[in-house]
Amino acid sequence: MNRRKIEIYVGLFVIIGIITMGYMILAIGEFSFLPKNQYLLHGYFASATGLKQGARVEIAGVEIGTVSNISIDKERLVAKVVFHINGDMALSDDSIAAVKTAGIIGQKYIDISPGGSDDILEDGDEIDNTESSLDIESLVRKFIFATDKP
């Protein structure tokens, strides 16, 4: 009978451990069973180099959304970036979206500078004012191969 109690306790311990590990995996991965109150915006960038799906969208260093898709617009031949914005954030139609780098060699993210217009962007709207990422490699190449001609 004593061996049976030990097996029951070990079984309960294993089950509790598995449930705890599952919860930790979901919590760390920021998985949510309920859909968040978000809306979609998109912008066109001349270059989205280094930007990845799932990258942060920020205002003043505070995350307000994530990049959901990056594709090429076949008509304009530029990068189309689609991002989810938290539903409680109201962005004006003259906001500026820029691809920035976190730190010197960090990850790319979208930084939004809010505008002053009274017109608010809605689900599916486009941010007209965009700035592409700075291409350090091309700047270095121009500096190295530049010749001083009098």
TORKOL-4160 file (C-alpha; in steps of 0.2 Angstrom, whole numbers, padded with zeros to 4 digits, m for minus):
150
<pt num="1" X="0000" Y="0000" Z="0000"/>
<pt num="2" X="0014" Y="0012" Z="0004"/>
<pt num="3" X="0022" Y="0009" Z="m0014"/>
<pt num="4" X="0005" Y="0014" Z="m0021"/>
<pt num="5" X="0005" Y="0031" Z="m0012"/>
<pt num="6" X="0022" Y="0035" Z="m0018"/>
<pt num="7" X="0017" Y="0031" Z="m0036"/>
<pt num="8" X="0002" Y="0042" Z="m0034"/>
<pt num="9" X="0013" Y="0057" Z="m0027"/>
<pt num="10" X="0026" Y="0055" Z="m0041"/>
<pt num="11" X="0012" Y="0055" Z="m0054"/>
<pt num="12" X="0004" Y="0070" Z="m0047"/>
<pt num="13" X="0021" Y="0079" Z="m0046"/>
<pt num="14" X="0025" Y="0074" Z="m0065"/>
<pt num="15" X="0008" Y="0081" Z="m0070"/>
<pt num="16" X="0010" Y="0097" Z="m0061"/>
<pt num="17" X="0027" Y="0099" Z="m0068"/>
<pt num="18" X="0021" Y="0097" Z="m0086"/>
<pt num="19" X="0007" Y="0109" Z="m0083"/>
<pt num="20" X="0019" Y="0122" Z="m0076"/>
<pt num="21" X="0031" Y="0120" Z="m0090"/>
<pt num="22" X="0017" Y="0122" Z="m0103"/>
<pt num="23" X="0011" Y="0138" Z="m0094"/>
<pt num="24" X="0029" Y="0145" Z="m0094"/>
<pt num="25" X="0032" Y="0141" Z="m0112"/>
<pt num="26" X="0015" Y="0150" Z="m0117"/>
<pt num="27" X="0019" Y="0165" Z="m0105"/>
<pt num="28" X="0037" Y="0168" Z="m0111"/>
<pt num="29" X="0031" Y="0166" Z="m0130"/>
<pt num="30" X="0018" Y="0179" Z="m0126"/>
<pt num="31" X="0004" Y="0167" Z="m0133"/>
<pt num="32" X="m0013" Y="0173" Z="m0130"/>
<pt num="33" X="m0029" Y="0163" Z="m0131"/>
<pt num="34" X="m0040" Y="0178" Z="m0133"/>
<pt num="35" X="m0037" Y="0189" Z="m0148"/>
<pt num="36" X="m0030" Y="0206" Z="m0144"/>
<pt num="37" X="m0040" Y="0222" Z="m0148"/>
<pt num="38" X="m0029" Y="0228" Z="m0163"/>
<pt num="39" X="m0030" Y="0236" Z="m0180"/>
<pt num="40" X="m0020" Y="0234" Z="m0196"/>
<pt num="41" X="m0010" Y="0248" Z="m0204"/>
<pt num="42" X="0002" Y="0247" Z="m0218"/>
<pt num="43" X="0016" Y="0258" Z="m0226"/>
<pt num="44" X="0028" Y="0257" Z="m0241"/>
<pt num="45" X="0046" Y="0258" Z="m0238"/>
<pt num="46" X="0060" Y="0260" Z="m0251"/>
<pt num="47" X="0070" Y="0248" Z="m0241"/>
<pt num="48" X="0065" Y="0237" Z="m0226"/>
<pt num="49" X="0082" Y="0229" Z="m0224"/>
<pt num="50" X="0084" Y="0219" Z="m0208"/>
<pt num="51" X="0066" Y="0221" Z="m0203"/>
<pt num="52" X="0058" Y="0205" Z="m0198"/>
<pt num="53" X="0040" Y="0198" Z="m0195"/>
<pt num="54" X="0036" Y="0200" Z="m0177"/>
<pt num="55" X="0047" Y="0216" Z="m0175"/>
<pt num="56" X="0041" Y="0229" Z="m0162"/>
<pt num="57" X="0032" Y="0245" Z="m0167"/>
<pt num="58" X="0035" Y="0259" Z="m0155"/>
<pt num="59" X="0031" Y="0277" Z="m0150"/>
<pt num="60" X="0043" Y="0285" Z="m0139"/>
<pt num="61" X="0051" Y="0269" Z="m0134"/>
<pt num="62" X="0035" Y="0260" Z="m0129"/>
<pt num="63" X="0029" Y="0245" Z="m0139"/>
<pt num="64" X="0012" Y="0248" Z="m0147"/>
<pt num="65" X="0011" Y="0234" Z="m0159"/>
<pt num="66" X="0021" Y="0222" Z="m0170"/>
<pt num="67" X="0025" Y="0219" Z="m0188"/>
<pt num="68" X="0014" Y="0206" Z="m0196"/>
<pt num="69" X="0020" Y="0205" Z="m0214"/>
<pt num="70" X="0033" Y="0211" Z="m0225"/>
<pt num="71" X="0031" Y="0209" Z="m0244"/>
<pt num="72" X="0035" Y="0218" Z="m0261"/>
<pt num="73" X="0022" Y="0228" Z="m0269"/>
<pt num="74" X="0024" Y="0223" Z="m0287"/>
<pt num="75" X="0016" Y="0239" Z="m0294"/>
<pt num="76" X="0027" Y="0252" Z="m0284"/>
<pt num="77" X="0042" Y="0240" Z="m0282"/>
<pt num="78" X="0045" Y="0244" Z="m0264"/>
<pt num="79" X="0043" Y="0235" Z="m0248"/>
<pt num="80" X="0025" Y="0234" Z="m0241"/>
<pt num="81" X="0025" Y="0232" Z="m0222"/>
<pt num="82" X="0009" Y="0228" Z="m0213"/>
<pt num="83" X="0008" Y="0230" Z="m0194"/>
<pt num="84" X="m0004" Y="0227" Z="m0180"/>
<pt num="85" X="m0007" Y="0242" Z="m0168"/>
<pt num="86" X="m0015" Y="0241" Z="m0151"/>
<pt num="87" X="m0033" Y="0246" Z="m0152"/>
<pt num="88" X="m0031" Y="0259" Z="m0138"/>
<pt num="89" X="m0018" Y="0269" Z="m0149"/>
<pt num="90" X="m0025" Y="0282" Z="m0160"/>
<pt num="91" X="m0013" Y="0288" Z="m0173"/>
<pt num="92" X="m0016" Y="0303" Z="m0184"/>
<pt num="93" X="m0014" Y="0302" Z="m0203"/>
<pt num="94" X="0001" Y="0313" Z="m0203"/>
<pt num="95" X="0011" Y="0301" Z="m0192"/>
<pt num="96" X="0029" Y="0296" Z="m0198"/>
<pt num="97" X="0034" Y="0278" Z="m0198"/>
<pt num="98" X="0053" Y="0275" Z="m0199"/>
<pt num="99" X="0063" Y="0259" Z="m0199"/>
<pt num="100" X="0076" Y="0261" Z="m0184"/>
<pt num="101" X="0089" Y="0250" Z="m0176"/>
<pt num="102" X="0089" Y="0246" Z="m0158"/>
<pt num="103" X="0107" Y="0250" Z="m0152"/>
<pt num="104" X="0122" Y="0249" Z="m0164"/>
<pt num="105" X="0120" Y="0232" Z="m0172"/>
<pt num="106" X="0103" Y="0228" Z="m0164"/>
<pt num="107" X="0087" Y="0222" Z="m0171"/>
<pt num="108" X="0076" Y="0233" Z="m0183"/>
<pt num="109" X="0060" Y="0240" Z="m0178"/>
<pt num="110" X="0047" Y="0253" Z="m0183"/>
<pt num="111" X="0047" Y="0269" Z="m0174"/>
<pt num="112" X="0031" Y="0280" Z="m0176"/>
<pt num="113" X="0032" Y="0299" Z="m0174"/>
<pt num="114" X="0015" Y="0305" Z="m0170"/>
<pt num="115" X="0008" Y="0319" Z="m0180"/>
<pt num="116" X="m0004" Y="0333" Z="m0176"/>
<pt num="117" X="m0018" Y="0330" Z="m0188"/>
<pt num="118" X="m0036" Y="0328" Z="m0181"/>
<pt num="119" X="m0039" Y="0314" Z="m0194"/>
<pt num="120" X="m0036" Y="0297" Z="m0186"/>
<pt num="121" X="m0030" Y="0281" Z="m0195"/>
<pt num="122" X="m0042" Y="0267" Z="m0195"/>
<pt num="123" X="m0041" Y="0248" Z="m0199"/>
<pt num="124" X="m0033" Y="0245" Z="m0216"/>
<pt num="125" X="m0027" Y="0263" Z="m0218"/>
<pt num="126" X="m0009" Y="0268" Z="m0225"/>
<pt num="127" X="0004" Y="0278" Z="m0216"/>
<pt num="128" X="0009" Y="0290" Z="m0230"/>
<pt num="129" X="0025" Y="0296" Z="m0222"/>
<pt num="130" X="0039" Y="0283" Z="m0221"/>
<pt num="131" X="0057" Y="0283" Z="m0219"/>
<pt num="132" X="0068" Y="0268" Z="m0224"/>
<pt num="133" X="0082" Y="0261" Z="m0214"/>
<pt num="134" X="0099" Y="0268" Z="m0214"/>
<pt num="135" X="0111" Y="0257" Z="m0225"/>
<pt num="136" X="0128" Y="0258" Z="m0216"/>
<pt num="137" X="0136" Y="0247" Z="m0228"/>
<pt num="138" X="0133" Y="0259" Z="m0243"/>
<pt num="139" X="0138" Y="0274" Z="m0232"/>
<pt num="140" X="0155" Y="0266" Z="m0228"/>
<pt num="141" X="0157" Y="0261" Z="m0247"/>
<pt num="142" X="0154" Y="0279" Z="m0252"/>
<pt num="143" X="0166" Y="0285" Z="m0239"/>
<pt num="144" X="0180" Y="0273" Z="m0243"/>
<pt num="145" X="0179" Y="0274" Z="m0262"/>
<pt num="146" X="0176" Y="0293" Z="m0262"/>
<pt num="147" X="0190" Y="0302" Z="m0271"/>
<pt num="148" X="0195" Y="0320" Z="m0267"/>
<pt num="149" X="0195" Y="0329" Z="m0284"/>
<pt num="150" X="0200" Y="0347" Z="m0284"/>
